[in-house]
């Protein structure tokens, strides 16, 4: 770009960086363009040239700050997998009003931001705590619903001889009514444009997880299948969230989750009767059991992928749209799996059977909504770890129906699961955090900074 200095009549080349605006602060009246007069930009050696911040200074400022990674988020590789360019545009669009508001009253904020910042941080803290409490309450309610779902599924299979995949098909068909949620909001039930393929992949992964989990009930017990499913989901979601989203867990969270996984591992230990049995094992029975365990572990892998997938879509896809996506994809995959395993169809023929069906649909919907809502605020591994309470809840409900004395590993394992989840909730809600002072200092530094 060339600019002509009208006083000397000579031409000078002025290099202007396309992403940088330099300005010289002065107390005079704002600049008003005049006809026939061209602005002369300061050149090296001219007066006032060194007062303007250069692009190199801005680059060094980015390198010295600890938030460079966040400012350069568009260059991170995971955005090619689960990210979107529109996210950066929306973020920049949201930051513009803030900058304008600060520029209007920047002097006032720079002079005495202490009181305003304190009030803002206090309001932010109260809103965050209330939202966190609601999230954890919904998570624990979802865990209770999952526990009831395990017991009802076992009861329907043993007492009324319903095929597990048939139960999944029925609940998926009924939950198609969730299409009303996005329609009432004026949204597309198949997701917003540009995110439909990722939403479809999420629905397929979730449906495959459900199909594998329900199919495993044909070969292993419901308790072992649910425990293996939850253990694999929690462990793999932590790994996949780190690899695909670069979301890390704190040290205390890792220790708590590992303790809960150890408790689930104790529940999978064979009983004394099984370990001391000297009768030869039928090869067919052995391979059926191995296939059932493999299906449970595979269900955990698909569920971990689904949780991480929705975590990347949390700002674009609502909970109702996610439920409808899982429902219609399950309606396609569940009957196919049912035909593949050659399981029979048996419709409910009594009032208790229909009541169990209604309970299955209600508990599954409640558990899905609570868990999916929590994914918008929490790490996928934390969400899955909190659902481990379903195993002790299912054991207590089963003992209420069939009073059998639990073994020592079952007691210790369930106690470890309950304590780990309880400690996780306590650390997130009730224990004080030491980052408040640092957050205040960083916020004040942002207000005092000339870069808004």
C-alpha positions in Angstrom: 0.0 0.0 0.0 1.4 3.4 -0.9 0.6 6.8 0.7 1.7 10.2 -0.6 2.9 12.9 1.7 1.3 16.1 0.3 3.7 18.4 2.0 6.9 17.1 0.4 5.4 15.8 -2.8 7.4 12.6 -2.6 6.1 9.1 -2.4 6.9 6.8 0.5 6.0 3.1 0.9 4.2 2.3 4.1 4.0 -1.3 5.2 0.8 -2.0 7.2 0.3 -5.4 8.7 -3.2 -6.6 7.7 -4.1 -7.8 11.2 -2.5 -5.0 13.3 -3.8 -1.5 13.9 -1.3 1.0 15.5 -2.5 4.1 17.2 -0.8 7.0 19.0 -2.6 8.0 22.2 -3.1 11.8 22.6 -5.4 14.2 24.4 -6.4 16.2 21.4 -9.8 16.0 19.7 -10.6 12.8 17.7 -9.3 12.7 14.2 -11.7 13.9 11.5 -10.7 13.3 7.9 -10.4 16.4 5.7 -10.8 16.6 1.9 -7.6 16.5 0.0 -5.4 15.6 3.0 -3.9 12.1 3.3 -2.8 10.7 6.6 0.9 10.2 7.0 1.9 7.1 9.1 5.0 7.5 11.3 8.1 6.0 9.7 11.3 4.7 11.4 13.2 7.7 12.8 10.1 10.0 12.9 8.8 11.5 16.1 6.3 9.2 17.8 7.2 6.1 15.8 8.6 4.3 18.9 5.5 5.0 21.0 3.2 2.8 18.9 3.2 -0.9 19.8 4.7 -3.1 17.1 3.6 -6.5 15.9 6.8 -8.0 17.4 5.9 -6.6 20.8 2.5 -8.2 20.5 4.0 -11.6 19.6 6.4 -11.4 22.6 3.4 -10.5 24.8 1.7 -13.7 23.6 4.7 -15.8 24.4 5.1 -14.4 27.9 1.4 -14.9 28.9 0.2 -18.3 30.2 -3.0 -18.1 28.1 -1.2 -18.3 24.7 -2.6 -21.8 24.2 -6.1 -20.5 24.5 -5.5 -17.5 22.3 -4.0 -19.8 19.6 -6.7 -22.4 20.0 -7.5 -22.4 16.3 -4.1 -23.9 15.6 -4.7 -27.0 17.8 -4.9 -30.3 15.9 -8.0 -31.8 17.7 -10.2 -29.2 16.0 -9.8 -31.1 12.8 -11.4 -34.1 14.4 -14.1 -32.7 16.7 -13.8 -28.9 16.3 -15.3 -26.3 14.1 -14.3 -23.1 12.5 -17.6 -21.5 13.4 -16.7 -21.9 17.1 -13.9 -19.4 16.7 -16.1 -17.0 14.8 -18.8 -17.1 17.5 -16.1 -16.6 20.2 -14.7 -13.5 18.4 -18.2 -12.2 17.9 -19.0 -12.6 21.6 -15.8 -10.8 22.6 -16.6 -7.7 20.5 -19.3 -6.2 22.8 -17.1 -6.7 25.8 -14.3 -4.8 24.2 -16.6 -1.9 23.3 -18.1 -1.7 26.8 -14.6 -1.6 28.3 -13.4 1.0 25.9 -16.3 3.3 26.9 -15.5 3.1 30.5 -12.0 1.8 30.4 -10.6 4.7 32.4 -13.0 4.1 35.2 -12.3 0.3 35.3 -8.5 1.0 35.3 -8.7 3.4 38.1 -10.7 1.3 40.6 -11.7 -2.1 39.3 -11.5 -3.7 42.7 -15.1 -3.3 43.8 -16.6 -4.0 40.4 -14.5 -7.1 39.9 -15.4 -8.4 43.3 -19.1 -8.1 42.6 -18.7 -9.7 39.2 -16.7 -12.6 40.6 -19.1 -13.1 43.4 -22.1 -13.3 41.1 -20.2 -15.6 38.7 -19.2 -17.8 41.6 -22.8 -18.1 43.0 -24.1 -18.9 39.5 -21.4 -21.5 39.0 -22.0 -23.2 42.3 -25.8 -23.4 41.8 -25.3 -24.8 38.3 -22.8 -27.3 39.5 -25.1 -28.5 42.3 -27.9 -28.9 39.9 -25.6 -30.8 37.5 -24.4 -33.2 40.2 -28.0 -33.8 41.5 -29.1 -34.7 38.0 -26.1 -37.0 37.7 -26.9 -38.8 40.9 -30.5 -39.1 39.9 -29.4 -40.6 36.6 -27.3 -43.1 38.4 -30.3 -44.2 40.5 -32.3 -44.5 37.3 -29.6 -46.6 35.8 -29.6 -48.9 38.8 -33.4 -49.3 38.6 -33.0 -50.0 34.8 -30.6 -52.8 35.5 -33.0 -54.5 38.0 -36.0 -54.0 35.7 -34.1 -55.5 32.7 -33.1 -58.5 34.7 -36.6 -58.9 36.1 -38.1 -58.7 32.6 -35.7 -61.2 31.2 -36.0 -63.8 34.0 -39.6 -63.5 35.0 -41.3 -62.6 31.8 -38.7 -64.1 29.3 -38.3 -61.0 27.2 -35.3 -60.9 25.0 -33.0 -58.0 26.0 -32.7 -56.7 22.5 -36.5 -56.7 22.3 -36.6 -54.5 25.4 -34.2 -52.1 23.7 -36.3 -52.0 20.5 -39.5 -51.2 22.5 -37.8 -48.4 24.5 -36.3 -46.9 21.3 -39.6 -46.9 19.5 -41.4 -45.2 22.4 -38.6 -42.6 22.9 -39.1 -41.5 19.3 -41.7 -39.1 20.8 -38.7 -37.0 21.9 -38.8 -35.4 18.5 -41.3 -33.0 19.9 -38.6 -31.3 22.0 -36.6 -29.9 19.1 -39.7 -29.2 17.0 -41.2 -27.1 19.8 -38.0 -25.0 19.9 -38.1 -24.5 16.2 -34.9 -26.6 15.7 -34.1 -29.3 13.1 -34.5 -32.7 14.8 -31.6 -34.0 12.8 -29.2 -31.3 14.1 -28.0 -27.9 12.9 -26.5 -27.7 9.4 -22.8 -28.5 9.4 -23.0 -30.8 12.4 -25.4 -33.5 11.2 -22.7 -35.9 10.2 -21.0 -35.7 13.6 -24.4 -36.0 15.3 -25.1 -39.1 13.2 -21.8 -40.6 14.3 -22.7 -39.9 17.9 -26.1 -41.6 17.5 -24.6 -44.7 15.8 -21.9 -45.0 18.5 -24.4 -44.7 21.3 -26.8 -47.2 19.7 -24.0 -49.7 19.0 -23.0 -49.5 22.7 -26.6 -50.2 23.8 -26.9 -53.1 21.3 -23.6 -54.7 22.5 -24.6 -54.2 26.2 -28.0 -55.7 25.8 -26.7 -58.5 23.6 -24.2 -59.4 26.4 -27.0 -60.1 28.8 -27.8 -63.3 26.8 -24.4 -64.7 27.6 -23.4 -63.3 31.1 -25.3 -62.1 34.1 -26.7 -58.6 34.2 -24.6 -57.5 37.1 -21.3 -58.6 35.5 -22.3 -57.0 32.2 -23.2 -53.7 33.7 -20.0 -53.6 35.8 -17.8 -54.4 32.9 -19.6 -51.9 30.7 -19.2 -49.1 33.3 -15.5 -49.9 34.0 -14.6 -49.9 30.3 -16.6 -46.7 29.7 -14.9 -44.7 32.5 -11.4 -45.8 31.7 -11.7 -45.3 27.9 -13.5 -42.0 28.1 -10.7 -40.5 30.1 -8.2 -41.7 27.5 -10.2 -40.6 24.5 -11.1 -37.2 25.9 -7.4 -36.5 26.4 -6.5 -37.8 22.9 -9.3 -36.2 20.9 -10.3 -33.1 22.9 -7.2 -32.5 25.0 -9.3 -32.4 28.2 -7.2 -33.4 31.2 -8.2 -34.6 34.6 -6.8 -33.2 37.9 -4.6 -35.4 40.1 -7.3 -35.8 42.7 -9.9 -36.7 40.1 -7.6 -39.4 38.7 -7.0 -40.9 42.1 -10.7 -40.9 42.9 -11.6 -42.5 39.5 -8.9 -45.2 39.9 -10.2 -46.0 43.3 -13.7 -46.4 41.9 -12.4 -48.6 39.1 -10.6 -50.8 41.6 -13.9 -51.2 43.4 -15.6 -52.3 40.1 -12.8 -54.7 39.5 -13.4 -56.4 42.9 -17.0 -57.0 41.9 -15.8 -59.0 38.9 -13.8 -61.4 40.9 -15.1 -65.0 40.8 -17.0 -66.3 43.8 -15.7 -69.1 46.0 -18.0 -71.7 44.4 -16.8 -70.8 40.9 -13.1 -70.8 41.7 -13.2 -74.1 43.6 -15.4 -76.0 41.1 -13.5 -79.0 39.7 -16.1 -80.0 37.1 -14.8 -79.7 33.5 -16.0 -76.6 31.7 -18.0 -77.1 28.5 -16.1 -75.4 25.6 -19.4 -74.0 24.3 -20.2 -72.5 27.6 -16.7 -71.1 28.0 -16.7 -69.4 24.6 -20.2 -68.0 25.1 -19.1 -66.4 28.3 -16.0 -65.0 26.7 -18.2 -63.6 23.9 -20.4 -62.0 26.4 -17.5 -60.4 28.3 -16.1 -59.1 25.0 -19.5 -57.6 24.1 -19.6 -55.8 27.4 -16.1 -54.3 26.9 -17.0 -53.3 23.3 -20.1 -51.6 24.6 -17.8 -49.6 26.9 -15.7 -48.5 24.0 -18.6 -47.4 21.9 -20.1 -45.5 24.9 -16.8 -43.7 25.6 -16.7 -42.6 21.9 -20.3 -41.4 22.2 -19.7 -39.4 25.4 -16.6 -37.7 23.9 -18.5 -37.1 20.6 -21.4 -35.3 22.4 -18.9 -33.4 24.5 -17.6 -31.8 21.3 -21.2 -31.0 20.2 -22.5 -29.7 23.6 -22.9 -26.1 22.3 -24.7 -27.0 19.2 -27.0 -30.0 19.9 -29.6 -30.0 22.6 -30.4 -32.9 24.9 -33.8 -33.5 23.2 -32.2 -33.7 19.8 -29.5 -36.1 21.1 -32.2 -38.4 22.6 -34.1 -38.4 19.3 -30.9 -39.2 17.4 -30.2 -42.2 19.7 -33.8 -43.4 19.5 -34.1 -43.5 15.7 -30.6 -45.0 15.2 -31.4 -47.7 17.8 -34.7 -48.4 16.0 -32.5 -49.4 13.0 -29.7 -51.3 14.8 -31.6 -53.1 17.6 -34.0 -55.1 15.3 -31.0 -56.0 13.1 -29.1 -57.3 16.1 -32.2 -59.1 17.3 -32.5 -60.9 14.0 -28.8 -61.7 13.9 -28.8 -63.4 17.3 -32.1 -65.1 16.4 -33.9 -64.0 19.6 -37.6 -64.3 19.7 -40.3 -61.6 20.0 -42.6 -61.8 23.0 -45.2 -59.0 23.6 -46.3 -58.2 27.1 -49.5 -60.2 28.0 -50.2 -58.9 31.5 -50.4 -55.7 33.4 -47.2 -56.3 35.4 -45.3 -56.9 32.1 -46.6 -53.6 30.7 -45.7 -51.8 34.0 -42.2 -53.1 33.7 -42.0 -51.9 30.1 -43.2 -48.4 31.2 -40.6 -48.4 34.0 -37.9 -49.3 31.5 -38.8 -46.5 29.2 -39.1 -43.9 31.9 -35.8 -44.9 33.7 -33.8 -45.0 30.5 -35.1 -41.6 29.4 -34.4 -40.0 32.8 -30.9 -41.6 33.0 -30.1 -40.4 29.5 -31.3 -36.8 30.1 -29.4 -36.4 33.3 -26.1 -37.9 32.0 -26.3 -35.9 28.7 -27.0 -32.7 30.5 -23.9 -33.2 32.7 -21.7 -33.7 29.6 -22.2 -30.0 28.8 -20.3 -29.0 32.0 -18.2 -32.0 33.1 -15.5 -34.2 31.8 -16.8 -37.4 30.2 -14.8 -39.6 32.6 -16.3 -37.8 35.6 -19.8 -38.3 34.2 -19.2 -42.0 33.6 -17.5 -42.4 37.0 -20.5 -40.9 38.8 -22.7 -43.4 37.1 -20.8 -46.2 38.8 -23.3 -45.8 41.7 -25.7 -47.8 39.6 -24.0 -51.0 40.5 -24.4 -50.7 44.3 -28.0 -49.4 43.8 -28.8 -52.4 41.6 -27.3 -54.8 44.2 -29.4 -53.2 47.0 -32.6 -53.5 45.0 -31.8 -57.1 44.0 -31.1 -57.9 47.7 -34.5 -56.4 48.6 -36.2 -58.8 46.1 -33.9 -61.9 46.8 -32.3 -61.6 50.2 -29.0 -63.3 49.6 -25.9 -62.6 51.6 -23.3 -60.7 49.5 -19.7 -61.9 49.4 -16.8 -60.0 50.9 -15.4 -58.7 47.6 -18.9 -57.5 46.7 -19.2 -55.6 50.0 -15.7 -54.0 49.7 -16.1 -53.2 46.0 -19.4 -51.5 46.4 -18.2 -49.5 49.4 -15.2 -48.3 47.4 -17.5 -47.2 44.5 -19.8 -45.3 46.8 -16.9 -43.7 48.7 -15.1 -42.6 45.5 -18.3 -41.1 44.0 -19.1 -39.4 47.3 -15.6 -37.9 47.6 -15.8 -36.8 44.0 -19.0 -34.9 44.6 -17.6 -33.4 47.9 -14.5 -32.1 46.2 -16.4 -30.5 43.4 -19.1 -28.8 45.5 -18.1 -28.4 49.1 -14.3 -28.2 49.5 -12.9 -24.7 49.0 -10.8 -24.0 46.0 -7.6 -22.0 46.1 -7.9 -20.4 42.6 -10.2 -17.6 43.6 -7.4 -15.1 44.3 -5.5 -15.9 41.1 -8.7 -15.6 39.0 -9.3 -12.2 40.5 -5.8 -11.1 39.7 -6.0 -12.4 36.2 -9.3 -10.6 35.7 -8.0 -7.3 36.9 -5.0 -7.7 34.7 -7.3 -8.1 31.7 -9.2 -5.0 32.7 -6.0 -2.9 33.0 -4.6 -4.2 29.7 -4.8 -2.0 26.7 -5.6 -5.0 24.6 -9.3 -5.7 25.0 
